[in-house]
Amino acid sequence: MRCERAEDTSHALKLNNEGKLIGFVLACVGVVVVVVVVVVVVVVVVVAVVVVVVVVVVVVVVVVGNQRETQWDSTS
């Protein structure tokens, strides 16, 4: 009886250690997934900001260019 209980206990400890290892691996995978998602979100936000800035600069250049052309046309 005692031998069987000792084997059961060691088997339970092995399962517990495997469970801890699996939990640790899942936690690490979760952290990696969160980090990847955060990096992707940051990259998307940065790209969006750059696109908005480029569009604003292009619009300003076009508007200023058109105003200068109309001023030159009206003065000549």
Wavefront OBJ file of the C-alpha trace (Angstrom):
o trace
v 0.000 0.000 0.000
v 2.678 2.481 0.947
v 4.624 1.808 -2.270
v 1.535 2.413 -4.347
v 0.846 5.682 -2.554
v 4.444 6.778 -3.017
v 4.179 6.028 -6.744
v 0.892 7.896 -6.936
v 2.483 10.840 -5.153
v 5.495 10.898 -7.462
v 3.204 10.617 -10.480
v 1.096 13.486 -9.157
v 4.247 15.549 -8.590
v 5.373 14.827 -12.156
v 1.994 15.930 -13.455
v 2.158 19.021 -11.270
v 5.624 19.906 -12.577
v 4.481 19.303 -16.160
v 1.479 21.504 -15.482
v 3.760 24.221 -14.147
v 5.992 23.887 -17.209
v 3.006 24.045 -19.548
v 1.694 27.068 -17.639
v 5.091 28.742 -17.879
v 5.302 28.047 -21.614
v 1.768 29.345 -22.137
v 2.605 32.457 -20.110
v 5.707 33.063 -22.221
v 3.738 32.548 -25.427
v 1.091 34.939 -24.111
v 3.702 37.581 -23.348
v 5.244 37.165 -26.805
v 1.817 37.478 -28.434
v 1.047 40.630 -26.427
v 4.421 42.151 -27.335
v 3.897 41.342 -31.028
v 0.398 42.853 -30.970
v 1.690 46.003 -29.243
v 4.528 46.341 -31.781
v 2.101 45.888 -34.688
v -0.277 48.487 -33.238
v 2.587 50.964 -32.707
v 3.837 50.422 -36.268
v 0.329 50.911 -37.682
v -0.137 54.113 -35.659
v 3.261 55.470 -36.743
v 2.538 54.667 -40.399
v -0.888 56.320 -40.107
v 0.650 59.458 -38.581
v 3.301 59.600 -41.312
v 0.633 59.210 -44.017
v -1.483 61.978 -42.462
v 1.540 64.296 -42.227
v 2.503 63.602 -45.858
v -1.067 64.226 -47.039
v -1.252 67.497 -45.072
v 2.099 68.668 -46.475
v 1.047 67.798 -50.030
v -2.279 69.631 -49.610
v -0.536 72.700 -48.157
v 2.021 72.718 -50.982
v -0.707 72.404 -53.619
v -2.857 75.134 -52.032
v 0.095 77.498 -51.586
v 1.245 76.747 -55.142
v -2.217 77.515 -56.518
v -2.409 80.755 -54.541
v 0.980 81.876 -55.865
v -0.062 81.053 -59.441
v -3.293 83.033 -59.086
v -1.359 85.948 -57.567
v 1.113 85.878 -60.464
v -1.773 85.704 -62.945
v -3.584 88.630 -61.353
v -0.487 90.851 -61.187
v 0.590 90.295 -64.787
l 1 2 3 4 5 6 7 8 9 10 11 12 13 14 15 16 17 18 19 20 21 22 23 24 25 26 27 28 29 30 31 32 33 34 35 36 37 38 39 40 41 42 43 44 45 46 47 48 49 50 51 52 53 54 55 56 57 58 59 60 61 62 63 64 65 66 67 68 69 70 71 72 73 74 75 76
